[in-house]
């Protein structure tokens, strides 16, 4: 008995096979390549299938009970009616159609004025020829490959394509104004719904986006518990019983498969700036040295490119450093503090919208290997941070598959384990944090 979770990421495809007790039985990964040209970012969807077949063959399973798939939020392609690709995959951060955002908002200001973002899928879809075409999210393309026929999408992947989560329907009137044929958009189901079966009879379940998958892997599925995913970028996800409305558009919410909402946001900041500022550096060595160095009187707002999405929306935002860094180690430390400050600011923003006060934060993402950074984040946030035993979105999808569409929270409670907890040590760097927020305001980034 076992379930496989697949994570279709930007740089790789990962698979995890887990049993009913949450033990990881095997895992596999294969690299992916992207093509970037200015604001355009594409991948070859056929490369996904090659990588998926390889990782599934490697993880193996004699008695497999289900598969679920996550992928980057807002990545899609067009296929013909038979499910064959007719375009490359347009990636989640592809900004080629940013200027079309206002046109979409004009079609339904009440719906999209504060929610639609320039890099979401819908602005890009507006410029494509949809005649006899289907819009397919990346996870759905892989699921169709596994079961042998086109499949429905899930509410999570459909969000950035314009799906109305409250009405649980595509916004037909708004699409009509935009000239978008409903026939091009997929059927939408709840995460955990069976989409079909492989030739071997294994159920393939509708998944969720990678941020939601990481949240499941962290077990952060009850109000007050949050998951912070720190990799190339920073993504926060939590739980609320009521839908949070953000007039700035920085926060958006997915549907909780068990009911309620999963509010959060995706920042343009994160660990990715380290590879730009410190190319070729041994980041593990820097983390060890930073522990001895401790907090410094400098902070870097760690953007890799112009524009911020969360905890505020500022298309003009640019990286800056307050204070002086005298060497590479201090540059490293200033970035770490900047990410922790953005994380703190994000939680403060969420609480102003009515989110439950933060009582604990689970840390996932590639940056969790940096032990000093984990502790710094606990200190700046002022709450305990938990490090899950398997902080992997692919593992989150194995948990979702094991739930079979019922009681995801209870399934995660049985399968997800916390490796250890870091308590805050009291120094929240309040003075430097205040200066950092004041500088964001001085530059007009927070409106």
Backbone torsions as a table, in degrees:
resi	resn	phi	psi	omega
1	UNK	NA	132.4	178.9
2	UNK	-176.2	161.0	-178.4
3	UNK	-129.9	142.4	179.0
4	UNK	-108.0	132.1	169.4
5	UNK	-108.4	134.5	177.3
6	UNK	-113.4	133.6	176.8
7	UNK	-119.0	111.0	-179.7
8	UNK	-93.6	91.0	-174.5
9	UNK	-93.4	-172.0	179.4
10	UNK	-75.1	-40.9	-173.7
11	UNK	-105.8	-11.0	-177.5
12	UNK	-163.3	163.5	167.2
13	UNK	-107.5	130.2	-179.2
14	UNK	-124.0	145.0	177.9
15	UNK	-130.3	141.0	176.1
16	UNK	-132.3	131.8	174.0
17	UNK	-107.1	122.8	-177.8
18	UNK	-128.4	152.9	177.5
19	UNK	-100.3	-176.5	-173.9
20	UNK	-66.0	-21.4	178.7
21	UNK	-90.0	-0.3	180.0
22	UNK	88.8	5.1	178.0
23	UNK	-73.7	133.8	175.7
24	UNK	-81.5	117.9	-178.0
25	UNK	-87.7	-33.3	176.8
26	UNK	-166.6	164.3	178.2
27	UNK	-152.5	160.1	179.8
28	UNK	-155.6	157.4	178.5
29	UNK	-147.4	150.3	173.9
30	UNK	-138.5	142.1	-177.5
31	UNK	-75.2	155.9	172.9
32	UNK	-126.3	150.3	176.8
33	UNK	-112.2	149.7	176.6
34	UNK	-120.6	159.1	172.4
35	UNK	-116.9	118.3	178.3
36	UNK	-114.1	136.7	177.5
37	UNK	-144.2	95.7	-174.8
38	UNK	63.5	-123.8	-178.9
39	UNK	-84.4	-4.2	-178.3
40	UNK	-88.5	140.9	-179.6
41	UNK	-144.3	117.4	-175.2
42	UNK	-131.2	157.8	169.2
43	UNK	-134.3	161.5	176.8
44	UNK	-89.4	112.5	-178.1
45	UNK	-62.7	-26.7	177.3
46	UNK	-66.2	-29.2	177.3
47	UNK	-66.0	-31.7	176.1
48	UNK	-59.8	-45.0	-175.3
49	UNK	-65.5	-41.3	177.3
50	UNK	-60.2	-44.5	-179.4
51	UNK	-67.9	-40.5	179.4
52	UNK	-62.7	-46.4	178.8
53	UNK	-58.6	-38.5	-178.3
54	UNK	-68.3	-44.2	-178.0
55	UNK	-71.3	-34.9	177.8
56	UNK	-65.3	-39.3	177.9
57	UNK	-65.5	-35.1	-177.2
58	UNK	-75.5	-42.1	-178.0
59	UNK	-70.5	-35.0	175.7
60	UNK	62.5	168.5	175.1
61	UNK	175.0	129.5	179.0
62	UNK	-87.2	-32.9	178.3
63	UNK	-130.1	85.4	-176.3
64	UNK	-94.5	132.6	-174.8
65	UNK	-103.9	-10.5	178.9
66	UNK	169.5	160.4	179.3
67	UNK	-135.1	140.3	170.1
68	UNK	-137.0	154.0	-169.9
69	UNK	-130.7	134.8	169.3
70	UNK	-115.6	158.7	176.7
71	UNK	-153.3	174.5	-177.6
72	UNK	-65.4	140.6	-172.6
73	UNK	-74.3	118.1	177.9
74	UNK	98.7	1.6	176.7
75	UNK	-84.4	133.5	-176.6
76	UNK	-153.8	170.2	172.2
77	UNK	-145.5	172.8	171.4
78	UNK	-106.5	139.2	173.0
79	UNK	-122.2	166.3	169.7
80	UNK	-79.8	-177.4	-175.4
81	UNK	-68.4	-18.6	177.0
82	UNK	-86.1	-6.3	178.7
83	UNK	95.8	8.3	179.3
84	UNK	-87.5	137.9	-175.9
85	UNK	-67.8	139.0	175.8
86	UNK	-120.4	-3.1	173.7
87	UNK	-137.5	161.7	167.3
88	UNK	-65.8	171.3	171.7
89	UNK	-80.3	127.6	176.0
90	UNK	-92.4	118.1	-168.0
91	UNK	-79.7	164.0	-174.2
92	UNK	-57.1	-28.9	-177.2
93	UNK	-107.3	11.2	177.1
94	UNK	-68.3	122.4	-173.9
95	UNK	-110.8	24.0	-176.0
96	UNK	-61.9	-26.9	-175.1
97	UNK	-111.0	24.2	-176.6
98	UNK	-54.9	-35.4	-178.3
99	UNK	-69.0	-15.8	-179.0
100	UNK	-82.6	-9.7	-178.8
101	UNK	-57.5	-43.8	-178.2
102	UNK	-63.9	-35.0	178.3
103	UNK	-63.8	-40.1	178.0
104	UNK	-66.1	-44.6	179.7
105	UNK	-60.3	-40.0	-179.6
106	UNK	-61.3	-28.9	-179.4
107	UNK	-71.0	-26.1	-179.4
108	UNK	-161.4	76.6	-175.8
109	UNK	-59.0	-38.8	-178.6
110	UNK	-61.9	-32.3	-177.5
111	UNK	-83.0	-42.5	-165.0
112	UNK	-118.5	-4.2	-174.9
113	UNK	-59.0	-36.8	-177.3
114	UNK	-111.8	7.6	-177.5
115	UNK	-121.1	-36.6	-175.7
116	UNK	-70.0	128.8	178.3
117	UNK	-113.2	151.1	-171.5
118	UNK	-60.2	-28.1	-177.1
119	UNK	-94.8	3.0	178.8
120	UNK	-66.4	169.3	-174.9
121	UNK	-67.7	-39.6	-171.2
122	UNK	-59.0	-43.0	176.8
123	UNK	-57.9	-37.2	179.2
124	UNK	-70.9	-37.9	180.0
125	UNK	-61.1	-32.5	-175.6
126	UNK	-59.3	-28.2	-176.7
127	UNK	-98.1	8.0	-178.4
128	UNK	-102.3	151.4	175.3
129	UNK	-82.3	112.5	-175.3
130	UNK	-97.6	7.9	-178.9
131	UNK	-61.7	121.2	-179.3
132	UNK	54.5	34.1	179.4
133	UNK	-122.1	157.9	175.0
134	UNK	-121.3	138.6	173.7
135	UNK	-85.9	123.8	-173.9
136	UNK	-131.2	123.5	175.3
137	UNK	-76.7	158.6	-171.4
138	UNK	-60.1	-42.6	179.3
139	UNK	-62.9	-35.6	-178.7
140	UNK	-70.8	-34.0	177.8
141	UNK	-63.6	-41.4	178.4
142	UNK	-69.9	-41.0	178.4
143	UNK	-60.9	-41.5	178.4
144	UNK	-62.4	-37.5	176.6
145	UNK	-61.8	-39.7	-176.7
146	UNK	-72.9	-35.3	-176.2
147	UNK	-98.5	-13.2	174.7
148	UNK	89.6	13.1	177.7
149	UNK	-159.6	158.3	177.1
150	UNK	-58.0	148.1	-175.9
151	UNK	-128.2	168.3	172.8
152	UNK	-72.4	161.7	170.5
153	UNK	-98.3	177.4	178.3
154	UNK	-112.1	164.1	-177.2
155	UNK	-60.8	-29.9	-178.1
156	UNK	-69.8	-52.7	179.7
157	UNK	-68.0	-25.3	-176.8
158	UNK	-78.1	-15.5	-172.7
159	UNK	-54.7	-51.4	-174.6
160	UNK	-80.3	-0.2	172.5
161	UNK	-94.2	1.0	174.5
162	UNK	105.9	6.6	-176.7
163	UNK	-65.3	139.9	178.6
164	UNK	-90.1	103.9	-176.5
165	UNK	-72.8	-24.8	179.3
166	UNK	-75.4	-48.8	178.7
167	UNK	-78.4	-13.9	-176.7
168	UNK	55.7	51.4	-178.2
169	UNK	-162.5	157.1	170.2
170	UNK	-70.2	141.2	-177.9
171	UNK	-76.5	86.7	-171.4
172	UNK	-59.1	-43.9	-176.5
173	UNK	-64.6	-42.6	179.2
174	UNK	-66.7	-41.0	178.4
175	UNK	-63.6	-36.2	179.1
176	UNK	-63.2	-41.5	177.5
177	UNK	-63.3	-32.2	-178.4
178	UNK	-86.7	-4.5	-178.7
179	UNK	73.6	27.5	-178.9
180	UNK	-100.0	119.8	-178.6
181	UNK	-75.2	127.4	179.3
182	UNK	-59.0	-28.6	-177.8
183	UNK	-62.7	-20.0	-179.7
184	UNK	-82.2	-14.4	-175.8
185	UNK	-95.3	143.5	-174.2
186	UNK	-77.7	161.7	167.3
187	UNK	-62.7	148.8	-177.5
188	UNK	-121.9	134.0	179.7
189	UNK	-130.8	167.8	177.0
190	UNK	-73.4	146.8	172.5
191	UNK	-55.2	139.9	-177.7
192	UNK	95.1	-7.9	177.0
193	UNK	-73.0	136.7	177.8
194	UNK	-70.0	127.8	-178.5
195	UNK	-96.5	-20.9	-176.8
196	UNK	158.8	-173.8	-178.8
197	UNK	-130.3	149.4	176.2
198	UNK	-71.4	167.5	176.0
199	UNK	-55.4	-23.7	177.7
200	UNK	-88.9	3.8	177.1
201	UNK	85.5	15.0	-179.5
202	UNK	-85.7	126.7	178.6
203	UNK	-66.1	138.8	172.1
204	UNK	-112.5	121.0	-174.5
205	UNK	-101.8	147.1	174.2
206	UNK	-60.4	133.1	-176.5
207	UNK	-99.8	-150.0	178.3
208	UNK	-144.9	174.0	176.8
209	UNK	-69.8	164.6	-173.6
210	UNK	-63.6	-34.0	177.2
211	UNK	-63.9	-42.6	176.6
212	UNK	-66.9	-36.9	179.0
213	UNK	-63.2	-41.3	177.1
214	UNK	-64.0	-36.7	178.2
215	UNK	-62.9	-40.8	176.8
216	UNK	-64.3	-43.3	179.4
217	UNK	-61.2	-28.2	178.9
218	UNK	-85.7	-10.9	-178.7
219	UNK	72.7	17.0	-177.7
220	UNK	-88.3	75.8	-171.7
221	UNK	-123.8	11.4	178.0
222	UNK	-123.7	150.8	-179.1
223	UNK	-53.7	136.6	-179.7
224	UNK	96.2	-18.6	177.6
225	UNK	-99.5	135.6	-176.9
226	UNK	-130.2	154.0	175.0
227	UNK	-119.9	131.2	177.1
228	UNK	-117.3	115.0	-178.1
229	UNK	-99.7	114.6	-179.0
230	UNK	-118.4	109.2	174.1
231	UNK	-134.6	-128.4	174.6
232	UNK	-56.0	-40.8	174.5
233	UNK	-124.2	174.9	-177.5
234	UNK	-111.1	126.4	179.9
235	UNK	-128.2	129.5	177.5
236	UNK	-112.8	137.2	177.6
237	UNK	-138.4	139.1	176.6
238	UNK	-141.9	-160.1	-176.4
239	UNK	-134.9	138.3	172.1
240	UNK	-143.3	146.0	178.4
241	UNK	-75.8	-30.7	178.6
242	UNK	-111.7	151.9	178.9
243	UNK	-67.9	127.3	176.0
244	UNK	-85.5	131.6	178.3
245	UNK	-107.6	122.4	-177.8
246	UNK	-113.4	109.3	-179.1
247	UNK	-65.6	-16.8	178.6
248	UNK	-85.0	-17.9	-179.0
249	UNK	83.1	5.0	-178.3
250	UNK	-75.2	-31.9	-176.8
251	UNK	-104.4	134.2	172.2
252	UNK	-131.3	162.5	-174.5
253	UNK	-129.1	137.8	168.2
254	UNK	-93.8	161.4	172.7
255	UNK	-76.2	134.4	171.8
256	UNK	-75.7	128.6	-179.9
257	UNK	-57.5	-24.3	179.1
258	UNK	-94.4	1.6	-176.0
259	UNK	111.0	151.1	-174.5
260	UNK	86.3	-158.5	-169.2
261	UNK	-135.5	157.2	176.6
262	UNK	-120.5	84.9	-178.9
263	UNK	-78.7	156.9	177.1
264	UNK	168.2	-164.8	-179.5
265	UNK	-166.0	164.2	-179.8
266	UNK	-119.3	117.1	178.6
267	UNK	-83.9	157.9	173.2
268	UNK	-89.0	-1.6	175.9
269	UNK	-89.8	170.9	177.4
270	UNK	152.9	-167.2	-176.1
271	UNK	-73.4	-14.2	-177.7
272	UNK	-58.2	-28.5	-178.0
273	UNK	-67.6	-22.1	-179.4
274	UNK	-64.3	-38.7	-179.9
275	UNK	-69.8	-24.4	177.5
276	UNK	-80.1	-43.3	-177.1
277	UNK	-80.1	-29.7	-175.6
278	UNK	-129.1	62.4	-175.8
279	UNK	-61.0	130.8	177.6
280	UNK	77.7	3.9	-176.5
281	UNK	-73.0	151.5	173.3
282	UNK	-84.8	93.0	-174.0
283	UNK	-67.3	-30.3	176.0
284	UNK	-63.6	-41.4	177.8
285	UNK	-65.6	-39.9	177.5
286	UNK	-62.5	-39.5	-179.1
287	UNK	-63.7	-41.7	178.1
288	UNK	-63.7	-42.4	179.9
289	UNK	-68.4	-34.8	-180.0
290	UNK	-65.8	-30.7	178.1
291	UNK	-60.8	-41.3	178.6
292	UNK	-73.7	-33.9	179.7
293	UNK	-67.8	-43.7	-178.3
294	UNK	76.2	-173.6	-179.0
295	UNK	-59.5	146.5	178.0
296	UNK	-122.6	167.4	-176.2
297	UNK	-91.2	40.1	178.4
298	UNK	-146.1	150.8	179.1
299	UNK	-146.3	137.7	177.1
300	UNK	-109.4	129.4	170.8
301	UNK	-78.4	107.5	-161.3
302	UNK	-90.4	66.8	173.9
303	UNK	-90.1	140.1	174.9
304	UNK	-92.8	-19.7	179.0
305	UNK	-149.6	168.1	-178.3
306	UNK	-66.2	135.8	173.9
307	UNK	110.9	137.1	176.8
308	UNK	-126.3	145.6	-177.5
309	UNK	-113.7	-25.5	-172.7
310	UNK	-165.4	134.7	14.2
311	UNK	-87.0	10.6	172.4
312	UNK	-144.5	160.6	179.2
313	UNK	-105.4	115.3	-177.7
314	UNK	-146.4	90.2	-178.5
315	UNK	-58.8	-21.9	-177.1
316	UNK	-91.8	-1.9	-173.5
317	UNK	-63.6	139.8	179.2
318	UNK	-134.2	156.5	178.7
319	UNK	-63.8	142.1	173.9
320	UNK	-150.2	163.4	176.4
321	UNK	-127.1	130.2	170.6
322	UNK	-95.8	132.6	-176.8
323	UNK	87.5	-174.3	-175.6
324	UNK	-122.1	135.2	173.3
325	UNK	-111.9	129.2	-171.8
326	UNK	-96.6	-13.6	-179.2
327	UNK	-156.9	179.3	-176.5
328	UNK	-63.5	-35.8	179.8
329	UNK	-64.2	-42.0	178.0
330	UNK	-69.1	-34.0	173.7
331	UNK	-59.9	-44.8	176.9
332	UNK	-58.8	-49.2	-177.4
333	UNK	-63.4	-37.4	180.0
334	UNK	-65.6	-36.4	176.3
335	UNK	-66.5	-44.6	179.3
336	UNK	-57.1	-43.8	179.9
337	UNK	-67.5	-36.2	179.0
338	UNK	-63.9	-42.9	177.7
339	UNK	-63.7	-43.0	179.1
340	UNK	-62.2	-36.9	178.9
341	UNK	-68.1	-41.9	177.2
342	UNK	-62.7	-38.9	177.8
343	UNK	-60.8	-46.3	179.0
344	UNK	-62.4	-44.6	179.7
345	UNK	-62.0	-37.1	179.2
346	UNK	-63.4	-44.4	179.2
347	UNK	-66.1	-37.7	176.5
348	UNK	-62.5	-41.2	178.3
349	UNK	-63.7	-43.8	180.0
350	UNK	-61.0	-40.0	-179.7
351	UNK	-68.2	-32.6	176.6
352	UNK	-66.3	-22.4	178.9
353	UNK	-85.7	-5.8	178.8
354	UNK	109.2	5.6	177.1
355	UNK	-66.3	149.4	176.2
356	UNK	-58.7	144.3	176.9
357	UNK	-55.0	142.6	-178.6
358	UNK	-70.6	123.9	177.5
359	UNK	-109.2	-24.2	175.5
360	UNK	-159.6	154.3	179.5
361	UNK	-132.0	125.2	173.3
362	UNK	-90.6	132.1	-179.1
363	UNK	-102.7	126.6	174.7
364	UNK	-134.5	175.6	-178.3
365	UNK	102.3	164.7	-174.6
366	UNK	-60.3	-26.7	-176.8
367	UNK	-72.3	-10.5	-179.9
368	UNK	-66.4	-12.2	175.9
369	UNK	-70.0	-15.6	-179.9
370	UNK	-88.1	96.2	-173.8
371	UNK	-62.4	-40.0	178.3
372	UNK	-64.0	-40.8	-179.4
373	UNK	-62.6	-41.7	177.0
374	UNK	-56.5	-47.1	-179.4
375	UNK	-65.8	-40.4	177.4
376	UNK	-59.3	-42.0	179.9
377	UNK	-64.6	-39.7	175.3
378	UNK	-61.5	-42.9	-178.6
379	UNK	-63.8	-47.2	-176.8
380	UNK	-68.2	-38.7	179.3
381	UNK	-73.9	-30.0	-179.9
382	UNK	76.0	21.0	177.4
383	UNK	-136.0	159.3	176.1
384	UNK	-63.6	143.4	172.3
385	UNK	-115.3	138.2	-178.3
386	UNK	-107.6	139.7	176.7
387	UNK	-110.1	104.4	-179.3
388	UNK	-62.3	152.2	-178.8
389	UNK	-65.0	-34.4	-179.0
390	UNK	-129.9	80.5	-175.7
391	UNK	-81.6	67.5	-169.9
392	UNK	-135.1	123.7	177.2
393	UNK	-54.6	-34.6	177.4
394	UNK	-61.0	-38.5	176.5
395	UNK	-64.5	-39.5	176.2
396	UNK	-57.5	-37.5	178.0
397	UNK	-72.1	-30.9	173.9
398	UNK	-64.0	-38.7	177.2
399	UNK	-65.3	-43.3	178.8
400	UNK	-62.0	-43.0	178.0
401	UNK	-61.7	-39.2	-179.9
402	UNK	-65.8	-27.5	179.7
403	UNK	-72.1	-23.1	-179.4
404	UNK	57.6	27.3	177.5
405	UNK	86.0	7.4	179.5
406	UNK	-134.4	134.5	173.9
407	UNK	51.5	60.9	176.6
408	UNK	-62.0	-40.3	-178.8
409	UNK	-60.7	-44.3	178.8
410	UNK	-67.2	-37.8	177.6
411	UNK	-64.0	-43.2	178.0
412	UNK	-64.2	-36.4	178.9
413	UNK	-61.5	-33.7	-180.0
414	UNK	-79.7	-32.8	-170.0
415	UNK	-100.4	-30.7	-173.2
416	UNK	-88.0	131.0	179.2
417	UNK	-121.7	144.7	176.0
418	UNK	-92.6	127.9	-179.7
419	UNK	-73.6	-52.0	172.3
420	UNK	-162.3	167.5	-175.2
421	UNK	-119.5	135.6	175.2
422	UNK	-108.2	122.1	178.9
423	UNK	-87.8	144.4	176.3
424	UNK	-65.8	145.1	-175.9
425	UNK	-99.6	1.7	172.4
426	UNK	106.6	-29.8	-178.7
427	UNK	-88.1	101.8	-177.5
428	UNK	-94.2	4.5	-179.3
429	UNK	55.2	42.9	-172.2
430	UNK	-58.6	-41.9	-177.1
431	UNK	-63.9	-48.2	-180.0
432	UNK	-66.1	-37.1	177.5
433	UNK	-61.9	-43.9	178.7
434	UNK	-61.5	-39.9	177.6
435	UNK	-65.3	-38.3	-179.8
436	UNK	-64.0	-47.7	179.6
437	UNK	-64.3	-40.3	178.6
438	UNK	-61.6	-37.1	178.2
439	UNK	-68.2	-39.6	174.5
440	UNK	-57.6	-42.7	-180.0
441	UNK	-69.1	-39.9	-179.9
442	UNK	-60.4	-35.7	179.2
443	UNK	-81.8	-3.5	178.0
444	UNK	77.9	18.3	-175.8
445	UNK	-75.3	-28.4	-176.9
446	UNK	-100.7	23.9	175.8
447	UNK	79.1	NA	NA
